[in-house]
Amino acid sequence: MAQVQATADERHLSVTVCEDDDRQFIDGVEKSRQYIIDGDVFQVNLSRGWAFDLSASEIDVLYDNLRQANPAPFAASCHLNYDDGRVSILSSSPERLISLRNGQIETRPIAGTRPRSDDQAADAALSDELIGHFKERAEHVMLIDLERNDIGRICRPGTVKVDELMVIESYAHVHHIVSNVIGQIRADVSPADAIRAVFPGGTITGCPKVRCMEIIHELEQTYRGAYTGSLGYVNHNGDMDSNILIRTFACHHGKAEFRAGAGVVYDSIAKHELKETRNKAKGLLKAL
Protein backbone atom coordinates (compact mmCIF):
# COMPACT_ATOMS: atom_id res chain seq x y z
CA MET A 1 0.00 0.00 0.00
CA ALA A 2 1.43 3.37 -1.01
CA GLN A 3 0.89 6.26 1.39
CA VAL A 4 0.08 9.90 0.67
CA GLN A 5 -0.05 12.63 3.31
CA ALA A 6 -2.98 15.03 2.84
CA THR A 7 -3.06 18.30 4.78
CA ALA A 8 -4.75 21.63 4.14
CA ASP A 9 -6.66 24.43 5.85
CA GLU A 10 -8.95 24.14 8.89
CA ARG A 11 -11.91 22.88 6.85
CA HIS A 12 -9.80 20.10 5.42
CA LEU A 13 -8.50 16.94 7.01
CA SER A 14 -5.02 15.79 7.92
CA VAL A 15 -4.89 12.12 7.00
CA THR A 16 -2.53 9.51 5.64
CA VAL A 17 -4.08 7.86 2.59
CA CYS A 18 -3.15 4.27 1.78
CA GLU A 19 -3.44 3.37 -1.91
CA ASP A 20 -3.69 -0.19 -3.22
CA ASP A 21 -0.52 -1.63 -4.68
CA ASP A 22 0.06 -0.81 -8.36
CA ARG A 23 1.29 -4.31 -9.12
CA GLN A 24 -1.96 -6.04 -8.18
CA PHE A 25 -3.94 -3.78 -10.51
CA ILE A 26 -1.46 -4.09 -13.38
CA ASP A 27 -1.49 -7.89 -13.03
CA GLY A 28 -5.29 -7.75 -12.95
CA VAL A 29 -5.37 -5.81 -16.22
CA GLU A 30 -3.17 -8.41 -17.91
CA LYS A 31 -5.27 -11.28 -16.56
CA SER A 32 -8.42 -9.50 -17.74
CA ARG A 33 -6.90 -9.15 -21.21
CA GLN A 34 -6.20 -12.88 -21.22
CA TYR A 35 -9.83 -13.61 -20.38
CA ILE A 36 -10.79 -11.37 -23.32
CA ILE A 37 -8.34 -13.18 -25.64
CA ASP A 38 -9.79 -16.52 -24.48
CA GLY A 39 -13.29 -15.33 -25.39
CA ASP A 40 -14.74 -15.26 -21.86
CA VAL A 41 -15.68 -11.57 -21.97
CA PHE A 42 -15.44 -8.45 -24.12
CA GLN A 43 -14.58 -5.92 -21.41
CA VAL A 44 -13.91 -5.94 -17.65
CA ASN A 45 -14.19 -2.95 -15.34
CA LEU A 46 -11.41 -3.39 -12.79
CA SER A 47 -11.07 -1.18 -9.71
CA ARG A 48 -8.60 -0.42 -6.93
CA GLY A 49 -8.92 1.22 -3.51
CA TRP A 50 -7.76 4.01 -1.22
CA ALA A 51 -8.34 4.16 2.56
CA PHE A 52 -7.62 6.39 5.56
CA ASP A 53 -8.60 6.89 9.19
CA LEU A 54 -11.62 9.17 9.74
CA SER A 55 -13.48 9.94 12.96
CA ALA A 56 -17.27 10.21 13.08
CA SER A 57 -17.01 13.94 13.81
CA GLU A 58 -15.15 14.49 10.51
CA ILE A 59 -17.72 12.85 8.23
CA ASP A 60 -19.80 15.99 7.65
CA VAL A 61 -16.64 18.00 6.94
CA LEU A 62 -15.58 15.40 4.38
CA TYR A 63 -18.93 15.57 2.58
CA ASP A 64 -18.92 19.37 2.52
CA ASN A 65 -15.42 19.29 1.05
CA LEU A 66 -16.42 16.63 -1.48
CA ARG A 67 -19.31 18.72 -2.75
CA GLN A 68 -16.96 21.65 -3.31
CA ALA A 69 -14.03 19.69 -4.72
CA ASN A 70 -15.97 17.37 -7.02
CA PRO A 71 -19.50 18.67 -7.75
CA ALA A 72 -21.68 16.17 -9.60
CA PRO A 73 -25.32 15.85 -10.74
CA PHE A 74 -26.04 12.68 -8.76
CA ALA A 75 -24.34 13.58 -5.49
CA ALA A 76 -25.95 12.21 -2.33
CA SER A 77 -25.26 11.17 1.23
CA CYS A 78 -26.81 8.44 3.34
CA HIS A 79 -26.25 7.29 6.92
CA LEU A 80 -27.28 3.74 7.81
CA ASN A 81 -27.41 2.25 11.30
CA TYR A 82 -27.05 -1.49 11.79
CA ASP A 83 -26.24 -3.93 14.60
CA ASP A 84 -22.48 -3.55 14.27
CA GLY A 85 -22.39 0.23 13.96
CA ARG A 86 -23.03 2.88 11.34
CA VAL A 87 -21.97 3.38 7.74
CA SER A 88 -22.02 6.74 5.96
CA ILE A 89 -22.05 6.86 2.17
CA LEU A 90 -20.84 10.16 0.69
CA SER A 91 -21.20 10.26 -3.08
CA SER A 92 -20.28 12.72 -5.82
CA SER A 93 -21.44 10.46 -8.63
CA PRO A 94 -21.76 11.80 -12.18
CA GLU A 95 -23.66 8.73 -13.38
CA ARG A 96 -27.35 7.81 -13.36
CA LEU A 97 -28.30 4.16 -13.01
CA ILE A 98 -32.00 4.57 -13.91
CA SER A 99 -34.83 7.03 -13.56
CA LEU A 100 -38.56 6.41 -14.02
CA ARG A 101 -40.92 9.25 -14.93
CA ASN A 102 -44.48 8.76 -16.17
CA GLY A 103 -43.73 5.30 -17.49
CA GLN A 104 -40.43 6.22 -19.19
CA ILE A 105 -37.20 4.61 -18.05
CA GLU A 106 -33.88 6.32 -18.64
CA THR A 107 -30.32 5.14 -18.09
CA ARG A 108 -27.27 7.31 -18.75
CA PRO A 109 -24.08 5.25 -19.17
CA ILE A 110 -20.64 6.80 -18.85
CA ALA A 111 -17.72 5.13 -20.62
CA GLY A 112 -14.59 6.98 -21.70
CA THR A 113 -12.45 9.32 -19.58
CA ARG A 114 -9.73 11.90 -19.96
CA PRO A 115 -8.25 14.22 -17.30
CA ARG A 116 -8.90 17.97 -17.34
CA SER A 117 -6.13 20.52 -17.93
CA ASP A 118 -5.76 24.00 -16.46
CA ASP A 119 -4.72 25.21 -19.91
CA GLN A 120 -7.81 25.94 -22.02
CA ALA A 121 -6.31 24.80 -25.32
CA ALA A 122 -4.87 21.62 -23.82
CA ASP A 123 -8.18 20.90 -22.09
CA ALA A 124 -10.08 21.23 -25.38
CA ALA A 125 -7.52 18.96 -27.06
CA LEU A 126 -8.05 16.28 -24.40
CA SER A 127 -11.81 16.45 -24.92
CA ASP A 128 -11.44 16.22 -28.71
CA GLU A 129 -8.99 13.33 -28.43
CA LEU A 130 -11.42 11.43 -26.19
CA ILE A 131 -14.48 11.77 -28.42
CA GLY A 132 -12.44 10.85 -31.50
CA HIS A 133 -10.62 7.86 -29.99
CA PHE A 134 -11.55 4.59 -31.75
CA LYS A 135 -11.06 2.37 -28.69
CA GLU A 136 -13.14 4.63 -26.44
CA ARG A 137 -15.96 4.87 -29.00
CA ALA A 138 -16.03 1.13 -29.62
CA GLU A 139 -16.11 0.39 -25.90
CA HIS A 140 -18.86 2.95 -25.38
CA VAL A 141 -21.05 1.52 -28.16
CA MET A 142 -20.70 -1.97 -26.70
CA LEU A 143 -21.92 -0.73 -23.32
CA ILE A 144 -24.82 1.16 -24.91
CA ASP A 145 -25.91 -2.12 -26.50
CA LEU A 146 -25.70 -3.81 -23.10
CA GLU A 147 -27.91 -1.13 -21.51
CA ARG A 148 -30.39 -1.28 -24.40
CA ASN A 149 -30.67 -5.01 -23.87
CA ASP A 150 -31.14 -4.60 -20.10
CA ILE A 151 -33.99 -2.12 -20.28
CA GLY A 152 -35.43 -3.83 -23.36
CA ARG A 153 -36.45 -6.75 -21.14
CA ILE A 154 -38.93 -4.55 -19.25
CA CYS A 155 -40.01 -2.11 -21.98
CA ARG A 156 -42.74 -2.21 -24.59
CA PRO A 157 -41.41 -3.58 -27.91
CA GLY A 158 -40.06 -0.92 -30.23
CA THR A 159 -39.79 1.83 -27.60
CA VAL A 160 -36.11 1.52 -26.61
CA LYS A 161 -33.88 4.11 -28.27
CA VAL A 162 -30.71 6.11 -27.76
CA ASP A 163 -31.84 9.74 -27.63
CA GLU A 164 -28.38 11.16 -26.88
CA LEU A 165 -25.35 9.46 -28.40
CA MET A 166 -21.76 9.93 -27.25
CA VAL A 167 -21.64 13.48 -25.97
CA ILE A 168 -18.86 14.97 -23.85
CA GLU A 169 -19.66 15.93 -20.26
CA SER A 170 -16.91 17.83 -18.47
CA TYR A 171 -16.55 17.76 -14.70
CA ALA A 172 -14.07 19.35 -12.32
CA HIS A 173 -11.32 16.79 -12.92
CA VAL A 174 -12.31 14.65 -15.92
CA HIS A 175 -14.05 14.63 -19.29
CA HIS A 176 -16.47 11.73 -19.93
CA ILE A 177 -18.29 10.29 -22.94
CA VAL A 178 -21.97 9.94 -22.02
CA SER A 179 -25.06 8.57 -23.79
CA ASN A 180 -28.73 8.37 -22.84
CA VAL A 181 -30.98 5.35 -23.39
CA ILE A 182 -34.76 5.53 -22.90
CA GLY A 183 -37.80 3.28 -23.24
CA GLN A 184 -41.45 2.95 -22.23
CA ILE A 185 -41.86 0.35 -19.49
CA ARG A 186 -44.62 -2.24 -19.59
CA ALA A 187 -47.63 -1.69 -17.33
CA ASP A 188 -46.70 -4.66 -15.13
CA VAL A 189 -43.18 -3.37 -14.33
CA SER A 190 -42.53 -2.02 -10.82
CA PRO A 191 -39.58 0.12 -9.68
CA ALA A 192 -38.09 -3.03 -8.12
CA ASP A 193 -38.40 -4.83 -11.47
CA ALA A 194 -36.64 -1.93 -13.18
CA ILE A 195 -33.74 -1.97 -10.72
CA ARG A 196 -33.46 -5.74 -11.01
CA ALA A 197 -33.23 -5.49 -14.81
CA VAL A 198 -30.26 -3.11 -14.87
CA PHE A 199 -28.41 -3.60 -11.58
CA PRO A 200 -25.45 -3.53 -11.38
CA GLY A 201 -24.81 -1.07 -14.19
CA GLY A 202 -22.91 -2.48 -17.12
CA THR A 203 -20.42 0.40 -17.16
CA ILE A 204 -18.98 -0.73 -13.83
CA THR A 205 -18.97 -4.49 -14.48
CA GLY A 206 -18.20 -5.02 -18.13
CA CYS A 207 -19.77 -7.31 -20.69
CA PRO A 208 -21.23 -9.88 -20.24
CA LYS A 209 -22.17 -8.93 -16.71
CA VAL A 210 -22.26 -12.20 -14.79
CA ARG A 211 -18.93 -13.54 -16.06
CA CYS A 212 -17.34 -10.13 -15.55
CA MET A 213 -18.50 -10.07 -11.93
CA GLU A 214 -16.89 -13.46 -11.38
CA ILE A 215 -13.62 -12.18 -12.85
CA ILE A 216 -13.80 -8.97 -10.82
CA HIS A 217 -14.27 -10.97 -7.61
CA GLU A 218 -11.26 -13.11 -8.50
CA LEU A 219 -8.92 -10.26 -9.44
CA GLU A 220 -9.85 -7.52 -6.97
CA GLN A 221 -9.59 -9.99 -4.07
CA THR A 222 -11.98 -7.98 -1.89
CA TYR A 223 -15.61 -6.94 -1.72
CA ARG A 224 -16.49 -3.62 -3.29
CA GLY A 225 -18.90 -2.66 -0.50
CA ALA A 226 -20.91 0.43 -1.42
CA TYR A 227 -18.76 1.12 -4.47
CA THR A 228 -20.70 0.61 -7.74
CA GLY A 229 -23.89 0.05 -5.79
CA SER A 230 -26.70 2.59 -6.07
CA LEU A 231 -28.34 5.30 -4.00
CA GLY A 232 -31.66 6.90 -4.90
CA TYR A 233 -35.32 7.35 -4.06
CA VAL A 234 -38.74 6.00 -5.06
CA ASN A 235 -41.82 8.22 -4.87
CA HIS A 236 -45.27 7.01 -3.81
CA ASN A 237 -46.39 7.09 -7.48
CA GLY A 238 -43.55 4.82 -8.63
CA ASP A 239 -41.34 7.54 -10.09
CA MET A 240 -37.71 7.12 -9.06
CA ASP A 241 -34.14 8.18 -9.68
CA SER A 242 -30.87 6.47 -8.73
CA ASN A 243 -27.16 6.88 -9.21
CA ILE A 244 -24.23 4.53 -9.55
CA LEU A 245 -21.98 4.84 -6.51
CA ILE A 246 -18.74 5.93 -8.11
CA ARG A 247 -16.61 8.84 -6.80
CA THR A 248 -17.96 7.76 -3.41
CA PHE A 249 -16.61 7.49 0.15
CA ALA A 250 -17.83 4.74 2.49
CA CYS A 251 -17.13 5.61 6.15
CA HIS A 252 -17.41 3.08 8.97
CA HIS A 253 -15.59 1.92 12.11
CA GLY A 254 -13.26 4.93 12.10
CA LYS A 255 -12.17 4.36 8.51
CA ALA A 256 -13.06 5.83 5.12
CA GLU A 257 -12.46 4.15 1.80
CA PHE A 258 -13.15 4.67 -1.86
CA ARG A 259 -12.41 2.95 -5.14
CA ALA A 260 -11.89 3.96 -8.76
CA GLY A 261 -11.89 1.76 -11.83
CA ALA A 262 -11.10 1.53 -15.52
CA GLY A 263 -12.55 -0.49 -18.36
CA VAL A 264 -10.16 -3.12 -19.69
CA VAL A 265 -10.44 -4.28 -23.31
CA TYR A 266 -8.19 -6.31 -25.62
CA ASP A 267 -5.84 -3.45 -26.51
CA SER A 268 -5.71 -1.85 -23.06
CA ILE A 269 -2.29 -0.77 -21.77
CA ALA A 270 -2.04 -1.48 -18.04
CA LYS A 271 -0.16 1.69 -17.07
CA HIS A 272 -2.75 3.81 -18.91
CA GLU A 273 -5.62 2.11 -17.07
CA LEU A 274 -3.77 2.66 -13.79
CA LYS A 275 -3.46 6.36 -14.63
CA GLU A 276 -7.19 6.50 -15.37
CA THR A 277 -8.02 5.25 -11.87
CA ARG A 278 -5.88 8.04 -10.42
CA ASN A 279 -7.53 10.65 -12.65
CA LYS A 280 -10.91 9.54 -11.33
CA ALA A 281 -9.63 9.63 -7.75
CA LYS A 282 -8.39 13.23 -7.97
CA GLY A 283 -11.65 14.85 -6.90
CA LEU A 284 -11.94 12.63 -3.84
CA LEU A 285 -8.34 13.17 -2.79
CA LYS A 286 -8.84 16.91 -3.19
CA ALA A 287 -11.71 16.70 -0.70
CA LEU A 288 -9.27 15.75 2.07
Residue, then its C-alpha position, 0 to 999 in steps of 0.5 A: m500500500a502506497q501512502v500519501q499525506a494530505t493536509a490543508d486548511e482548517r476545513h480540510l482533514s489531515v490524514t494519511v491515505c493508503e493506496d492499493d498496490d500498483r502491481q496487483f492492478i497491473d497484473g489484474v489488467e493483464k489477466s483481464r486481457q487474457y480472459i478477453i483473448d480466451g473469449d470469456v468476456f469483451q470488457v472488464n471494469l477493474s477497480r482499486g482502492w484508497a483508505f484512511d482513518l476518519s473519525a465520526s465527527e469528521i464525516d460531515v466536513l468530508y462531505d462538505n469538502l467533497r461537494q466543493a471539490n468534485p460537484a456532480p449531478f447525482a451527489a448524495s449522502c446516506h447514513l445507515n445504522y445497523d447492529d455492528g455500527r453505522v456506515s455513511i455513504l458520501s457520493s459525488s457520482p456523475e452517473r445515473l443508473i436509472s430514472l422512471r418518470n411517467g412510465q419512461i425509463e432512462t439510463r445514462p451510461i458513462a464510458g470513456t475518460r480523460p483528465r482535465s487541464d488548467d490550460q484551455a487549449a490543452d483541455a479542449a484537445l483532451s476532450d477532442e482526443l477522447i471523443g475521436h478515440f476509436k477504442e473509447r468509442a467502440e467500448h462505449v457503443m458496446l456498453i450502450d448495447l448492453e444497456r439497451n438489452d437490459i432495459g429492453r427486457i422490461c419495456r414495450p417492444g419498439t420503444v427503446k432508443v438512444d436519444e443522446l449518443m456519445v456526448i462529452e460531459s466535463y466535470a471538475h477533474v475529468h471529461h467523460i463520454v456519455s449517452n442516454v438510453i430511454g424506453q417505455i416500461r410495460a404496465d406490469v413493471s414495478p420500480a423493483d423490477a426496473i432496478r433488477a433489470v439493470f443492476p449492477g450497471g454495465t459500465i462498472t462491471g463489463c460485458p457480459k455482466v455475470r462472467c465479468m462479476e466473477i472475474i472482478h471478484e477473483l482479481e480484486q480480491t476484496y468486496r467492493g462494498a458500497y462502491t458501484g452500488s446505487l443510491g436513490y429514491v422512489n416516490h409514492n407514485g412509482d417515479m424514481d431516480s438512482n445513481i451509480l456509486i462511483r466517486t464515493f466514500a464509504c465511512h465506517h468503524g473509524k475508517a473511510e475508503f473509496r475505489a476507482g476503476a477503468g474499463v479493460v479491453y483487448d488493446s488496453i495498456a495497463k499503465h494507462e488504465l492505472k493512470e485513469t483510476r488516479n484521474k478519477a480519484k483526484g476529486l476525492l483526494k482533493a476533498l481531504 
